[in-house]
Amino acid sequence: MNLIEELRWRGMLQDIMPGTEEQLQKEMTTAYVGFDPTADSLHIGSLVPILLLVHLQKAGHKPLALVGGATGMVGDPSFKAEERKMLDLETLAHNQKCIKAQLEKFLDFDPSRPNAAEMVNNYDWFKDISFLHFIRDVGKHISVNYMMAKDSVKKRLEGDSGMSFTEFSYQLIQGYDFYHLYTAKNCKLQMGGSDQWGNIVTGTELVRRKAGGEAFAFTCPLIKKADGTKFGKTEQGNVWLDPARTSPYLFYQFWFNTSDEDAENYIRIFTFLDQPTVAALITEHRQDPGRRLLQKRLAQEVTIFIHGEKEYEFAVQASELLFRNDTAAILQSLTESQLLEIMDGVPQVNVSRADLEAGKDIISFLADSNIFPSKGEARKMLQNGGVSINKNKVEGLDFVVDQSLLLRDRYIFVQKGKRNYYLVKAV
């Protein structure tokens, strides 16, 4: 199975320029994907472009990861409603350094390999190009009519906010990236999301008109969720690849909590499992969806790929801690940092340390900390056996909450019902 066939069965191929598949079969081909340094971490929206480069290298071709130091100063307007905030050089440089470190985890940069991955930064070749030089030697090759025909431009021009000249020039700048990499690195292929097709094609046109060469391109579909909501977003915001921004536990939970329909798509796109394995997993999952075999395997594969085996094992342990009842001993063994990582996103409330030193009856404790809106509701839930403290069920209304229950001398973990959790902090 060649690279294009591999991407096609995985659902990772949308637009493809004629001759691209033949080029990839003919010789080792250098190809690039651009990454926008608007933050100091990539998020899971960048996972598909990363995986395109990984699949490319696995197929024997040479990947280039372009970090857009220059284009990041302009901002890609493609299908965005408004112009983005400009970033200063210092911020861009910091973001580029962080992104490079992330990409080095997924691609083989060993220079002894003939298809070793390389990092490139378009600021390196744009910083010495004058405006007059650019519009004379590059702008003359692409007509305004050609640029305005792009869907991404037309949508902005039809909207209320319009488009600045800075943004309008973006496709020329990105197109020049392809031209430069073609002449400097023999790069003949650009890959990206389907929203980049217009910008990518501008690059192939520049290669043809300015260098008299032939360049190729393909794009992958933009990932969407079955319910129509945006992929990669949670109530807390983006799901980042940096563990300092999104903990490995929350990262694992994102994949574990996908719907059945989404999991069937994601297992193809976001893992390296082969076609027979994926087909067998889907068949087994459909026989008993309640076991969530597909989601578990998806979460395992992606979490290990991004964060490693150790963090995956901790994420599973943390998940068991919240959703199983026999995990009181695990809770007691956690460090404070591990506890807070697991509880990221869990509502936190404060309680007086003096009250705990004196001892407080369970009903008052639950009502005063606003875990229950009233003592009556707290009493009712307790009588039904629906409250646990530190993963131990509270058996009677005479239970006393005191400082002996503090985890790491600071926290008490409260569970209300099956799915409601609270971290109480003594202050």
C-alpha positions as a Markdown table, in Angstrom:
| # | Residue | x | y | z |
|---|---|---|---|---|
| 1 | Met | 0.0 | 0.0 | 0.0 |
| 2 | Asn | 1.6 | 3.3 | -1.1 |
| 3 | Leu | 1.3 | 6.6 | 0.9 |
| 4 | Ile | -1.7 | 7.9 | -1.0 |
| 5 | Glu | -3.6 | 4.6 | -0.7 |
| 6 | Glu | -2.7 | 4.5 | 3.1 |
| 7 | Leu | -4.0 | 8.1 | 3.6 |
| 8 | Arg | -7.1 | 7.4 | 1.5 |
| 9 | Trp | -8.4 | 4.4 | 3.5 |
| 10 | Arg | -7.7 | 6.4 | 6.7 |
| 11 | Gly | -9.9 | 9.2 | 5.5 |
| 12 | Met | -7.0 | 11.6 | 5.4 |
| 13 | Leu | -7.2 | 12.6 | 1.8 |
| 14 | Gln | -9.4 | 15.3 | 0.2 |
| 15 | Asp | -7.9 | 17.3 | -2.6 |
| 16 | Ile | -5.0 | 16.0 | -4.6 |
| 17 | Met | -3.2 | 17.5 | -7.6 |
| 18 | Pro | -2.9 | 15.3 | -10.7 |
| 19 | Gly | 0.4 | 13.5 | -10.8 |
| 20 | Thr | 1.0 | 13.6 | -7.1 |
| 21 | Glu | 0.6 | 9.9 | -6.5 |
| 22 | Glu | 2.9 | 9.1 | -9.5 |
| 23 | Gln | 5.5 | 11.5 | -8.2 |
| 24 | Leu | 5.6 | 9.8 | -4.8 |
| 25 | Gln | 6.0 | 6.4 | -6.4 |
| 26 | Lys | 8.7 | 7.6 | -8.8 |
| 27 | Glu | 11.3 | 8.8 | -6.2 |
| 28 | Met | 12.0 | 9.9 | -2.7 |
| 29 | Thr | 10.1 | 13.2 | -2.5 |
| 30 | Thr | 10.6 | 16.1 | -0.2 |
| 31 | Ala | 7.4 | 17.5 | 1.1 |
| 32 | Tyr | 6.4 | 20.1 | 3.7 |
| 33 | Val | 3.7 | 21.2 | 6.0 |
| 34 | Gly | 3.5 | 24.7 | 7.6 |
| 35 | Phe | 2.8 | 25.3 | 11.3 |
| 36 | Asp | 1.6 | 28.6 | 12.6 |
| 37 | Pro | 3.5 | 29.8 | 15.7 |
| 38 | Thr | 0.6 | 31.7 | 17.2 |
| 39 | Ala | 1.1 | 29.9 | 20.6 |
| 40 | Asp | 3.9 | 28.2 | 22.4 |
| 41 | Ser | 2.3 | 24.8 | 21.9 |
| 42 | Leu | 0.5 | 23.0 | 19.1 |
| 43 | His | -2.9 | 21.6 | 19.9 |
| 44 | Ile | -4.7 | 18.5 | 18.6 |
| 45 | Gly | -6.0 | 20.5 | 15.6 |
| 46 | Ser | -2.3 | 20.2 | 14.5 |
| 47 | Leu | -2.2 | 16.5 | 14.9 |
| 48 | Val | -3.3 | 15.6 | 11.4 |
| 49 | Pro | -0.6 | 17.7 | 9.7 |
| 50 | Ile | 1.9 | 16.1 | 12.1 |
| 51 | Leu | 0.7 | 12.7 | 11.2 |
| 52 | Leu | 0.9 | 13.5 | 7.5 |
| 53 | Leu | 4.6 | 14.2 | 8.0 |
| 54 | Val | 5.0 | 11.0 | 10.0 |
| 55 | His | 3.3 | 8.9 | 7.4 |
| 56 | Leu | 5.4 | 10.6 | 4.7 |
| 57 | Gln | 8.6 | 9.7 | 6.5 |
| 58 | Lys | 7.5 | 6.1 | 7.2 |
| 59 | Ala | 6.9 | 5.7 | 3.4 |
| 60 | Gly | 10.5 | 6.7 | 2.7 |
| 61 | His | 10.0 | 10.3 | 1.8 |
| 62 | Lys | 11.7 | 13.4 | 3.3 |
| 63 | Pro | 9.5 | 15.7 | 5.6 |
| 64 | Leu | 10.1 | 19.4 | 6.1 |
| 65 | Ala | 8.3 | 21.1 | 9.0 |
| 66 | Leu | 8.0 | 24.8 | 8.3 |
| 67 | Val | 7.5 | 27.0 | 11.3 |
| 68 | Gly | 6.1 | 30.3 | 9.9 |
| 69 | Gly | 8.1 | 33.0 | 11.6 |
| 70 | Ala | 7.3 | 35.4 | 8.8 |
| 71 | Thr | 3.8 | 34.2 | 8.0 |
| 72 | Gly | 3.0 | 34.2 | 11.7 |
| 73 | Met | 3.6 | 38.0 | 11.6 |
| 74 | Val | 0.9 | 38.4 | 9.0 |
| 75 | Gly | -1.7 | 35.8 | 10.0 |
| 76 | Asp | -3.5 | 33.4 | 7.7 |
| 77 | Pro | -7.0 | 34.8 | 6.9 |
| 78 | Ser | -8.3 | 31.5 | 5.5 |
| 79 | Phe | -11.9 | 31.1 | 6.5 |
| 80 | Lys | -11.5 | 33.4 | 9.6 |
| 81 | Ala | -14.1 | 36.0 | 10.4 |
| 82 | Glu | -11.6 | 38.7 | 11.6 |
| 83 | Glu | -8.0 | 39.7 | 11.4 |
| 84 | Arg | -5.8 | 38.1 | 14.1 |
| 85 | Lys | -3.7 | 40.0 | 16.6 |
| 86 | Met | -0.2 | 40.6 | 15.5 |
| 87 | Leu | 2.6 | 39.0 | 17.5 |
| 88 | Asp | 6.0 | 40.6 | 18.2 |
| 89 | Leu | 9.3 | 39.0 | 17.2 |
| 90 | Glu | 10.2 | 38.0 | 20.7 |
| 91 | Thr | 6.9 | 36.1 | 21.2 |
| 92 | Leu | 7.2 | 34.5 | 17.8 |
| 93 | Ala | 10.7 | 33.3 | 18.4 |
| 94 | His | 9.7 | 31.8 | 21.8 |
| 95 | Asn | 6.7 | 30.0 | 20.1 |
| 96 | Gln | 8.9 | 28.7 | 17.3 |
| 97 | Lys | 11.4 | 27.2 | 19.7 |
| 98 | Cys | 8.6 | 25.4 | 21.7 |
| 99 | Ile | 6.9 | 24.1 | 18.6 |
| 100 | Lys | 10.2 | 22.8 | 17.2 |
| 101 | Ala | 10.8 | 20.9 | 20.4 |
| 102 | Gln | 7.4 | 19.3 | 20.1 |
| 103 | Leu | 7.9 | 18.2 | 16.5 |
| 104 | Glu | 11.2 | 16.7 | 17.3 |
| 105 | Lys | 9.3 | 14.1 | 19.4 |
| 106 | Phe | 7.4 | 12.7 | 16.4 |
| 107 | Leu | 9.8 | 12.9 | 13.5 |
| 108 | Asp | 13.3 | 11.4 | 12.9 |
| 109 | Phe | 15.8 | 14.3 | 12.5 |
| 110 | Asp | 18.9 | 12.0 | 12.4 |
| 111 | Pro | 21.0 | 13.7 | 9.7 |
| 112 | Ser | 22.6 | 10.3 | 8.7 |
| 113 | Arg | 19.2 | 9.2 | 7.2 |
| 114 | Pro | 18.6 | 10.1 | 3.6 |
| 115 | Asn | 15.1 | 11.2 | 4.4 |
| 116 | Ala | 15.9 | 12.9 | 7.7 |
| 117 | Ala | 13.3 | 15.4 | 8.8 |
| 118 | Glu | 14.3 | 19.1 | 8.8 |
| 119 | Met | 12.9 | 22.2 | 10.5 |
| 120 | Val | 12.7 | 25.4 | 8.4 |
| 121 | Asn | 11.6 | 28.9 | 9.3 |
| 122 | Asn | 10.3 | 31.2 | 6.5 |
| 123 | Tyr | 11.6 | 34.3 | 8.4 |
| 124 | Asp | 15.1 | 33.1 | 7.5 |
| 125 | Trp | 14.5 | 33.8 | 3.8 |
| 126 | Phe | 11.9 | 36.7 | 4.1 |
| 127 | Lys | 13.9 | 38.9 | 6.5 |
| 128 | Asp | 16.2 | 40.1 | 3.7 |
| 129 | Ile | 13.6 | 40.6 | 1.0 |
| 130 | Ser | 12.5 | 44.2 | 0.4 |
| 131 | Phe | 8.9 | 45.0 | -0.3 |
| 132 | Leu | 9.8 | 46.4 | -3.7 |
| 133 | His | 11.7 | 43.3 | -4.6 |
| 134 | Phe | 8.8 | 41.1 | -3.5 |
| 135 | Ile | 6.1 | 42.9 | -5.5 |
| 136 | Arg | 8.4 | 43.1 | -8.6 |
| 137 | Asp | 9.7 | 39.6 | -8.6 |
| 138 | Val | 6.9 | 37.6 | -7.1 |
| 139 | Gly | 3.7 | 39.7 | -7.2 |
| 140 | Lys | 3.8 | 40.1 | -11.0 |
| 141 | His | 3.4 | 36.3 | -11.5 |
| 142 | Ile | 0.0 | 36.1 | -9.8 |
| 143 | Ser | -2.9 | 38.2 | -10.9 |
| 144 | Val | -5.3 | 40.0 | -8.5 |
| 145 | Asn | -8.2 | 38.2 | -10.2 |
| 146 | Tyr | -6.5 | 34.8 | -9.4 |
| 147 | Met | -6.1 | 35.8 | -5.8 |
| 148 | Met | -9.7 | 37.1 | -5.4 |
| 149 | Ala | -11.1 | 34.0 | -6.8 |
| 150 | Lys | -10.1 | 32.0 | -3.8 |
| 151 | Asp | -13.0 | 31.0 | -1.5 |
| 152 | Ser | -11.1 | 32.1 | 1.6 |
| 153 | Val | -10.7 | 35.6 | 0.2 |
| 154 | Lys | -14.3 | 35.9 | -1.2 |
| 155 | Lys | -15.9 | 34.9 | 2.1 |
| 156 | Arg | -13.9 | 37.7 | 3.9 |
| 157 | Leu | -14.7 | 40.3 | 1.3 |
| 158 | Glu | -18.4 | 39.5 | 1.5 |
| 159 | Gly | -18.4 | 39.8 | 5.3 |
| 160 | Asp | -18.7 | 42.9 | 7.5 |
| 161 | Ser | -15.0 | 43.1 | 8.6 |
| 162 | Gly | -13.5 | 43.0 | 5.1 |
| 163 | Met | -9.8 | 42.1 | 4.6 |
| 164 | Ser | -6.6 | 44.2 | 5.1 |
| 165 | Phe | -3.9 | 44.2 | 2.4 |
| 166 | Thr | -1.7 | 42.4 | 4.9 |
| 167 | Glu | -4.0 | 39.5 | 5.0 |
| 168 | Phe | -4.7 | 39.6 | 1.3 |
| 169 | Ser | -0.9 | 39.2 | 0.7 |
| 170 | Tyr | -0.8 | 36.1 | 2.8 |
| 171 | Gln | -1.4 | 33.6 | -0.1 |
| 172 | Leu | 1.5 | 35.2 | -2.0 |
| 173 | Ile | 3.8 | 34.9 | 1.0 |
| 174 | Gln | 2.9 | 31.2 | 1.5 |
| 175 | Gly | 3.1 | 30.6 | -2.2 |
| 176 | Tyr | 6.7 | 32.0 | -2.1 |
| 177 | Asp | 7.5 | 29.6 | 0.7 |
| 178 | Phe | 6.8 | 26.7 | -1.7 |
| 179 | Tyr | 8.8 | 28.3 | -4.5 |
| 180 | His | 11.8 | 28.9 | -2.1 |
| 181 | Leu | 11.7 | 25.3 | -0.8 |
| 182 | Tyr | 11.4 | 24.0 | -4.3 |
| 183 | Thr | 14.6 | 25.9 | -5.4 |
| 184 | Ala | 16.6 | 25.5 | -2.2 |
| 185 | Lys | 15.5 | 22.0 | -0.9 |
| 186 | Asn | 14.1 | 20.4 | -4.1 |
| 187 | Cys | 10.8 | 20.3 | -2.3 |
| 188 | Lys | 8.1 | 19.2 | -4.7 |
| 189 | Leu | 5.1 | 18.6 | -2.5 |
| 190 | Gln | 3.0 | 20.6 | 0.0 |
| 191 | Met | 0.5 | 19.1 | 2.3 |
| 192 | Gly | -2.1 | 20.7 | 4.6 |
| 193 | Gly | -5.7 | 21.0 | 5.7 |
| 194 | Ser | -8.3 | 21.5 | 3.1 |
| 195 | Asp | -8.8 | 25.1 | 4.1 |
| 196 | Gln | -5.2 | 25.7 | 2.8 |
| 197 | Trp | -5.9 | 24.4 | -0.7 |
| 198 | Gly | -6.1 | 27.9 | -2.3 |
| 199 | Asn | -2.8 | 29.0 | -0.7 |
| 200 | Ile | -1.1 | 25.7 | -1.6 |
| 201 | Val | -2.2 | 26.0 | -5.3 |
| 202 | Thr | -0.8 | 29.5 | -5.4 |
| 203 | Gly | 2.6 | 28.0 | -4.5 |
| 204 | Thr | 2.4 | 25.4 | -7.3 |
| 205 | Glu | 1.6 | 28.3 | -9.7 |
| 206 | Leu | 4.7 | 30.2 | -8.6 |
| 207 | Val | 6.9 | 27.2 | -9.0 |
| 208 | Arg | 5.5 | 26.8 | -12.5 |
| 209 | Arg | 5.6 | 30.4 | -13.6 |
| 210 | Lys | 8.7 | 31.6 | -11.8 |
| 211 | Ala | 10.9 | 28.5 | -11.8 |
| 212 | Gly | 9.5 | 26.6 | -14.8 |
| 213 | Gly | 9.1 | 23.5 | -12.6 |
| 214 | Glu | 6.3 | 21.2 | -11.5 |
| 215 | Ala | 5.1 | 21.0 | -8.0 |
| 216 | Phe | 2.4 | 18.8 | -6.3 |
| 217 | Ala | -0.1 | 19.0 | -3.5 |
| 218 | Phe | -2.7 | 17.2 | -1.5 |
| 219 | Thr | -4.9 | 18.1 | 1.5 |
| 220 | Cys | -6.7 | 16.3 | 4.2 |
| 221 | Pro | -10.3 | 17.0 | 5.3 |
| 222 | Leu | -10.8 | 19.3 | 8.3 |
| 223 | Ile | -11.7 | 17.1 | 11.2 |
| 224 | Lys | -15.3 | 17.5 | 12.5 |
| 225 | Lys | -17.3 | 15.9 | 15.2 |
| 226 | Ala | -20.4 | 13.9 | 14.3 |
| 227 | Asp | -22.6 | 16.2 | 16.4 |
| 228 | Gly | -21.5 | 19.3 | 14.4 |
| 229 | Thr | -19.4 | 20.8 | 17.3 |
| 230 | Lys | -15.8 | 21.8 | 16.7 |
| 231 | Phe | -13.2 | 19.1 | 17.0 |
| 232 | Gly | -10.5 | 19.7 | 19.6 |
| 233 | Lys | -12.5 | 22.0 | 21.9 |
| 234 | Thr | -13.7 | 21.3 | 25.4 |
| 235 | Glu | -15.4 | 23.4 | 28.1 |
| 236 | Gln | -11.9 | 24.3 | 29.2 |
| 237 | Gly | -10.8 | 25.4 | 25.6 |
| 238 | Asn | -8.2 | 23.8 | 23.3 |
| 239 | Val | -6.7 | 20.4 | 23.9 |
| 240 | Trp | -3.0 | 21.2 | 23.8 |
| 241 | Leu | 0.0 | 18.8 | 23.2 |
| 242 | Asp | 2.0 | 20.5 | 25.9 |
| 243 | Pro | 1.3 | 18.7 | 29.2 |
| 244 | Ala | 1.7 | 21.9 | 31.1 |
| 245 | Arg | -1.4 | 23.3 | 29.2 |
| 246 | Thr | -3.5 | 20.1 | 29.0 |
| 247 | Ser | -2.5 | 17.4 | 31.4 |
| 248 | Pro | -2.0 | 13.9 | 30.1 |
| 249 | Tyr | -5.0 | 12.8 | 32.1 |
| 250 | Leu | -7.3 | 15.3 | 30.5 |
| 251 | Phe | -5.8 | 14.5 | 27.1 |
| 252 | Tyr | -6.6 | 10.9 | 27.7 |
| 253 | Gln | -10.1 | 11.7 | 28.8 |
| 254 | Phe | -10.8 | 13.8 | 25.6 |
| 255 | Trp | -10.2 | 10.7 | 23.5 |
| 256 | Phe | -11.9 | 8.3 | 25.9 |
| 257 | Asn | -15.0 | 10.4 | 25.9 |
| 258 | Thr | -15.5 | 10.5 | 22.1 |
| 259 | Ser | -18.8 | 9.2 | 20.7 |
| 260 | Asp | -19.0 | 5.8 | 19.0 |
| 261 | Glu | -19.3 | 7.4 | 15.6 |
| 262 | Asp | -16.4 | 9.7 | 16.1 |
| 263 | Ala | -14.2 | 6.9 | 17.6 |
| 264 | Glu | -14.7 | 4.9 | 14.4 |
| 265 | Asn | -13.3 | 7.8 | 12.4 |
| 266 | Tyr | -10.6 | 8.8 | 14.8 |
| 267 | Ile | -9.2 | 5.3 | 15.2 |
| 268 | Arg | -8.3 | 5.4 | 11.5 |
| 269 | Ile | -6.9 | 9.0 | 11.4 |
| 270 | Phe | -5.1 | 9.4 | 14.7 |
| 271 | Thr | -3.5 | 6.0 | 15.2 |
| 272 | Phe | -1.0 | 3.9 | 13.2 |
| 273 | Leu | -3.0 | 0.7 | 13.6 |
| 274 | Asp | -3.3 | -1.2 | 10.4 |
| 275 | Gln | -6.5 | -1.8 | 8.4 |
| 276 | Pro | -7.3 | -5.4 | 9.6 |
| 277 | Thr | -6.7 | -4.3 | 13.3 |
| 278 | Val | -9.0 | -1.3 | 12.9 |
| 279 | Ala | -11.7 | -3.4 | 11.2 |
| 280 | Ala | -11.6 | -6.0 | 14.0 |
| 281 | Leu | -11.7 | -3.3 | 16.7 |
| 282 | Ile | -14.8 | -1.7 | 15.1 |
| 283 | Thr | -16.5 | -5.0 | 14.7 |
| 284 | Glu | -15.9 | -6.0 | 18.4 |
| 285 | His | -16.9 | -2.6 | 19.6 |
| 286 | Arg | -20.2 | -2.7 | 17.7 |
| 287 | Gln | -21.1 | -6.0 | 19.4 |
| 288 | Asp | -20.9 | -4.4 | 22.9 |
| 289 | Pro | -20.5 | -0.6 | 22.7 |
| 290 | Gly | -20.9 | -0.3 | 26.5 |
| 291 | Arg | -17.4 | -1.7 | 27.0 |
| 292 | Arg | -16.0 | 1.2 | 25.1 |
| 293 | Leu | -13.2 | -0.9 | 23.6 |
| 294 | Leu | -12.8 | 1.5 | 20.7 |
| 295 | Gln | -12.5 | 4.6 | 22.8 |
| 296 | Lys | -10.0 | 2.8 | 25.2 |
| 297 | Arg | -7.7 | 1.8 | 22.4 |
| 298 | Leu | -8.0 | 5.2 | 20.7 |
| 299 | Ala | -7.1 | 7.0 | 23.9 |
| 300 | Gln | -4.2 | 4.5 | 24.6 |
| 301 | Glu | -2.7 | 4.9 | 21.1 |
| 302 | Val | -2.9 | 8.7 | 20.9 |
| 303 | Thr | -1.8 | 9.3 | 24.5 |
| 304 | Ile | 1.2 | 7.1 | 24.2 |
| 305 | Phe | 2.1 | 8.8 | 20.9 |
| 306 | Ile | 2.0 | 12.3 | 22.4 |
| 307 | His | 3.0 | 11.8 | 26.0 |
| 308 | Gly | 4.6 | 8.3 | 26.3 |
| 309 | Glu | 3.8 | 5.0 | 28.1 |
| 310 | Lys | 4.3 | 6.3 | 31.6 |
| 311 | Glu | 1.9 | 9.2 | 31.3 |
| 312 | Tyr | -0.7 | 6.9 | 29.7 |
| 313 | Glu | -0.5 | 4.5 | 32.6 |
| 314 | Phe | -1.0 | 7.3 | 35.0 |
| 315 | Ala | -4.0 | 8.6 | 33.0 |
| 316 | Val | -5.6 | 5.2 | 33.2 |
| 317 | Gln | -4.9 | 5.0 | 36.9 |
| 318 | Ala | -6.4 | 8.4 | 37.4 |
| 319 | Ser | -9.5 | 7.5 | 35.4 |
| 320 | Glu | -10.0 | 4.4 | 37.5 |
| 321 | Leu | -9.6 | 6.6 | 40.6 |
| 322 | Leu | -12.6 | 8.7 | 39.6 |
| 323 | Phe | -14.9 | 6.1 | 38.1 |
| 324 | Arg | -14.3 | 3.0 | 40.3 |
| 325 | Asn | -15.2 | 2.7 | 43.9 |
| 326 | Asp | -12.3 | 0.5 | 45.2 |
| 327 | Thr | -9.6 | 3.1 | 44.8 |
| 328 | Ala | -9.2 | 4.7 | 48.2 |
| 329 | Ala | -5.7 | 3.3 | 48.6 |
| 330 | Ile | -4.6 | 4.8 | 45.2 |
| 331 | Leu | -6.0 | 8.2 | 46.3 |
| 332 | Gln | -4.0 | 8.1 | 49.5 |
| 333 | Ser | -0.8 | 7.3 | 47.6 |
| 334 | Leu | -0.9 | 10.3 | 45.2 |
| 335 | Thr | 1.5 | 13.2 | 45.5 |
| 336 | Glu | -0.1 | 16.7 | 45.6 |
| 337 | Ser | 0.9 | 17.4 | 42.0 |
| 338 | Gln | -0.7 | 14.1 | 40.8 |
| 339 | Leu | -3.8 | 14.8 | 42.8 |
| 340 | Leu | -4.2 | 18.3 | 41.3 |
| 341 | Glu | -3.5 | 17.0 | 37.8 |
| 342 | Ile | -6.3 | 14.5 | 38.2 |
| 343 | Met | -8.6 | 17.1 | 39.6 |
| 344 | Asp | -7.9 | 19.7 | 36.9 |
| 345 | Gly | -11.4 | 20.7 | 35.9 |
| 346 | Val | -13.1 | 19.3 | 39.0 |
| 347 | Pro | -14.9 | 22.1 | 41.0 |
| 348 | Gln | -12.8 | 23.3 | 44.0 |
| 349 | Val | -14.3 | 24.7 | 47.2 |
| 350 | Asn | -12.7 | 25.9 | 50.4 |
| 351 | Val | -13.4 | 25.0 | 54.0 |
| 352 | Ser | -12.1 | 26.4 | 57.2 |
| 353 | Arg | -9.1 | 24.5 | 58.6 |
| 354 | Ala | -10.2 | 25.5 | 62.1 |
| 355 | Asp | -13.6 | 23.8 | 61.5 |
| 356 | Leu | -11.8 | 20.6 | 60.5 |
| 357 | Glu | -9.6 | 20.8 | 63.6 |
| 358 | Ala | -12.7 | 21.0 | 65.8 |
| 359 | Gly | -14.5 | 18.4 | 63.7 |
| 360 | Lys | -17.6 | 19.1 | 61.6 |
| 361 | Asp | -20.7 | 17.0 | 61.1 |
| 362 | Ile | -21.1 | 15.7 | 57.6 |
| 363 | Ile | -24.4 | 17.5 | 56.8 |
| 364 | Ser | -23.1 | 20.9 | 57.8 |
| 365 | Phe | -19.8 | 20.2 | 56.0 |
| 366 | Leu | -21.6 | 19.4 | 52.7 |
| 367 | Ala | -24.0 | 22.3 | 52.9 |
| 368 | Asp | -21.6 | 25.0 | 54.1 |
| 369 | Ser | -19.1 | 24.1 | 51.3 |
| 370 | Asn | -22.0 | 24.5 | 48.8 |
| 371 | Ile | -21.6 | 20.9 | 47.6 |
| 372 | Phe | -25.3 | 20.7 | 48.3 |
| 373 | Pro | -27.6 | 23.7 | 48.2 |
| 374 | Ser | -29.2 | 22.8 | 51.6 |
| 375 | Lys | -28.8 | 20.6 | 54.6 |
| 376 | Gly | -32.0 | 18.8 | 53.6 |
| 377 | Glu | -30.7 | 17.8 | 50.2 |
| 378 | Ala | -27.4 | 16.7 | 51.8 |
| 379 | Arg | -29.3 | 14.5 | 54.3 |
| 380 | Lys | -31.4 | 12.9 | 51.6 |
| 381 | Met | -28.4 | 12.0 | 49.5 |
| 382 | Leu | -26.5 | 10.6 | 52.6 |
| 383 | Gln | -29.5 | 8.4 | 53.5 |
| 384 | Asn | -29.5 | 7.0 | 50.0 |
| 385 | Gly | -25.8 | 6.2 | 50.2 |
| 386 | Gly | -24.8 | 8.7 | 47.5 |
| 387 | Val | -21.9 | 10.5 | 49.2 |
| 388 | Ser | -18.2 | 9.3 | 49.4 |
| 389 | Ile | -15.3 | 11.0 | 51.2 |
| 390 | Asn | -11.9 | 10.1 | 49.7 |
| 391 | Lys | -13.5 | 7.2 | 47.8 |
| 392 | Asn | -15.0 | 5.7 | 51.0 |
| 393 | Lys | -18.9 | 5.7 | 51.2 |
| 394 | Val | -20.3 | 7.7 | 54.1 |
| 395 | Glu | -22.4 | 5.2 | 56.0 |
| 396 | Gly | -24.3 | 7.4 | 58.6 |
| 397 | Leu | -25.5 | 10.9 | 59.3 |
| 398 | Asp | -23.3 | 11.0 | 62.4 |
| 399 | Phe | -20.1 | 10.9 | 60.4 |
| 400 | Val | -17.6 | 13.6 | 61.4 |
| 401 | Val | -15.3 | 15.4 | 58.9 |
| 402 | Asp | -12.0 | 16.3 | 60.6 |
| 403 | Gln | -8.4 | 17.0 | 59.7 |
| 404 | Ser | -7.5 | 13.3 | 59.8 |
| 405 | Leu | -9.2 | 13.0 | 56.4 |
| 406 | Leu | -7.0 | 15.5 | 54.7 |
| 407 | Leu | -5.0 | 14.3 | 51.8 |
| 408 | Arg | -1.5 | 15.7 | 51.8 |
| 409 | Asp | -2.6 | 17.8 | 54.8 |
| 410 | Arg | -4.7 | 20.0 | 52.5 |
| 411 | Tyr | -7.5 | 18.3 | 50.5 |
| 412 | Ile | -10.6 | 16.2 | 50.9 |
| 413 | Phe | -12.1 | 14.5 | 47.8 |
| 414 | Val | -15.9 | 14.4 | 47.8 |
| 415 | Gln | -18.1 | 12.4 | 45.4 |
| 416 | Lys | -21.8 | 13.2 | 45.1 |
| 417 | Gly | -23.8 | 10.6 | 43.2 |
| 418 | Lys | -22.0 | 8.7 | 40.3 |
| 419 | Arg | -20.4 | 11.6 | 38.3 |
| 420 | Asn | -20.1 | 14.7 | 40.5 |
| 421 | Tyr | -16.8 | 15.3 | 42.1 |
| 422 | Tyr | -15.4 | 18.1 | 44.3 |
| 423 | Leu | -12.0 | 18.9 | 45.7 |
| 424 | Val | -12.3 | 20.6 | 49.1 |
| 425 | Lys | -9.3 | 22.6 | 50.2 |
| 426 | Ala | -8.6 | 23.5 | 53.9 |
| 427 | Val | -7.7 | 27.2 | 54.2 |
